[in-house]
Amino acid sequence: MRNGICLWVLVLMVFASCEENKIVDRPVSFDQERVDLTLQYLDEHYGLVQEKPTIDPKMIVVHYTVIPTLEKSIAAFENSKLPNWRPEIAGAGALNVSAHFLVNQDGTIYRLMPENYMARHVIGLNHCAIGIENVGGTDAVPLTPSQVKANVWLVSYLKEKYDIQYLIGHDEYTLFEGHDLWLEKDAGYRTVKSDPGKAFMAAIREQTDDLGFLPLPEPKLKTPLQ
């Protein structure tokens, strides 16, 4: 009986190890400059004055990079400061964009930064959102079934680890304007997003429906004056 219990414990340990090995650490630079820029962003955009650039995750936001390869996608997030080819958001701060995870076309999951550190990836919600980027997302390099499978696994992993309440696509972020989680102080700072695509997001939601995420806020009806 004792041998049987030991064998079962060993199986569980191996299984847990295999699950954790689905995540490959590939950290981008998070030097003191990035720490300082992140703290500045938290203060200027959310009114949060902190000693460390940490977040309390309540949301997962799924994205695509549009960039066709893993290496080029990582390179886009590597530097602490925003590159000069992102003028549409440069006015909102010098902190470079990033995400916590990057999923390659083959489904390999890369962790780019600590899960509880703030990444700049979604307006108004970075202070509480874990970002998942997916390599590709264009007609030439469409997202893959392997990426769907990896996102489902990663969402489940994060939901079990943190008090995650919402799962959203990047294109759905403005639904949270006026929500308790929305802290953006700049009323003019908005961008129109289409990632990760309705079909991709629907596939993830279908396979994570049992995780108990809260429904998204209803779209606000515009009055004639708007």
N, C-alpha and C positions, 0 to 999 in steps of 0.2 A: 504493500500500500504506500509506504514511504517513498519507494523508488518511483512509483507511478506519479505521486505528487511532485516529486523533483523533476521528472520528465515534463510534466505539464507546465511547471514554472519556467523551465528552460525554453519550451516552445513559445510561451508568451513573451519571454525576453527577446527571443530571436525575431518574433513577429513585430514587436515594438521597435526593435532596432531597424528592421527593414522598412517600416513605415517612416521613421525619422530620416532614413537615408534617401528618401525621395526628395529631400531638400538639399541642394548643394550651395554652400556658402561661397559667394563671389562678391565680396564687399566693395562698394565704390568708396571713394575718399570721404571720410567724415572727420576732417581735421578741425582745428580750432576755428578756422575761418568759417567753415560750414556750421559749426555749433553757434557761433556768434550771429551769423546771418539768419539761422533758424529761430533763435531767441528774439531777434529783431522782428522777424516776420510774425511770430506769435503775438508780440506786443502791438505792432502797428495794425495788423489785420483783425485780431481777435480780442485785444485788450488783456491778454494773458501775460503777466510778468512772472517769469520762471527762472530758476537757477539752472535747470537742465532742460533740454529740448524734448521732453517726454510727452506722450499722449496717453489718454485712457481710451482704448479702442472700443467704439460702439458701432462701427460700420465698416463694411468692406466695399471698395469701389473697384470695378473691373474696367480695364482700359485695353487699347491696342496701341502699339508704337508707331505704326505706319512704316517704320524703318525695316528693311527687308532681312537683316541678319542679326544674330545674337550679339556679335562683337560691336557692331555699329550702334546697336541699341544701348549696350552698356556704356560705350564711349560717350553717348549723348547725356548720360546721367553722372558721369565720373567727376567732372569738375564741380567745385563748390559754387562758383558764380555762373549765372545764366549766360549762355553764349549769345553772340550778337545776332544770330539768326532767329531769335525769338522776340522780335520787337513788339508783338501784340500784347505781351505780358510783362515786358521789361519795366514799364512804368509802375508796376505793383511791387517792385522789390528786386534786389540783385541775386537772391537765393536761386540756385539752379533747381530745375524740376528733377524729380526722382520718383521712385516707388519702392516699396518694401520687397516686392517679389517681381521677378521677370520669368515668364514661361516661354521657353523656346518652341519652335515649330514641332519638334519631336516629343514635346510634353515634359522635358526636363525643367524642373523648378529651381531657379536660382534666387537665393536670398541676398539682396543687395545692401541691406542695412538692418539694424536692430528693429524688431517688430514694434517696439514701444517708443521709437523715436519719430519725430514728425518728418514726413516727406511732403514736398510741395507737388501735389498731383491733382487736387480738386479744390476749386474756389469755395470758400466759406466753411469747409468741413475738414481741412487738414488736421485740425487739433484733435479729431476723434476718429480718423479714417485710416485704415490700412489699405494701401494701394497694390493692386496686382496688374502689372503690364503684361501684354502678350505680343511677341514678336510678329510683325506683319500687320495684316488687316486691310490690304489693298486688293484690287482685282488681280494684280500680278502675283501677290503673295498673300492669299487668303488664309484666315485662321483655320486650324485643322481639328479633326476629331480628337487627336491626341492632346491638344490644348484644352478642349472641353473637359476631357477626363481628368487632366491635371488640375484644372481650376476647381472642379467638383471636389477632388481630394483635398486641395489646399483650403477651400472654403470650410469644409468639414473640420479640418485640423484647427483652423483659427476659431471657429465657433465653439469648439470644445475647450479651447485654451483661454478665451476671453469672453467677456459679456457682450458679444456682438448682437445687436438688435436689428440691423438693416443690411441687406445685400442689394447693391445698386450698380447699374451701368453708369459710366461717366456722363452719358447723355441725359441722365435723369437727375443730375445734382441740383438743378434749379427748383425742383419740386420741394426742396427743403427750405426755401426762403420763407422766413417767418416761423420755422420750426424751432424748438428749444435748442437743437444741436447747431443751428445756423448762427455763426458769430461774425460774419464778414462785415467790417465797418465801412468799407468803400462801396457805396451804392452804384458806382459806375464800373466796377470791376466785374465783368462777366464775359465769358466766351461761349460760343455756340459749339457744342460737341455732338458727335455721332457715334463715338466708340462705346462699347465694342461691337455694336450691331445688334439689331433686335433678335435675329435667329440665334446668335451665339449666346446672348444673355438668356433667352428663353430655354435653351438647352441646359444651361447651368441651373437655372431655377427649377426646371422639371426634376432634376436629379438631386436637388437639395431641399425639396419641398417639405420634407419631414423634419427639418432642423428648427422650425419654429420662428423664422424671421417675421418681423412685423410688416404689415402692408405699407406700401409707400404712401406718402401724403397725396391727396387728390390734386390734380392740376387746378390752378386758380383760374376762375373764369374772368375773362377781360371785359370790362365795361366799355360802352361806346367812347367814353372819354380817354380810355387807355389806348 
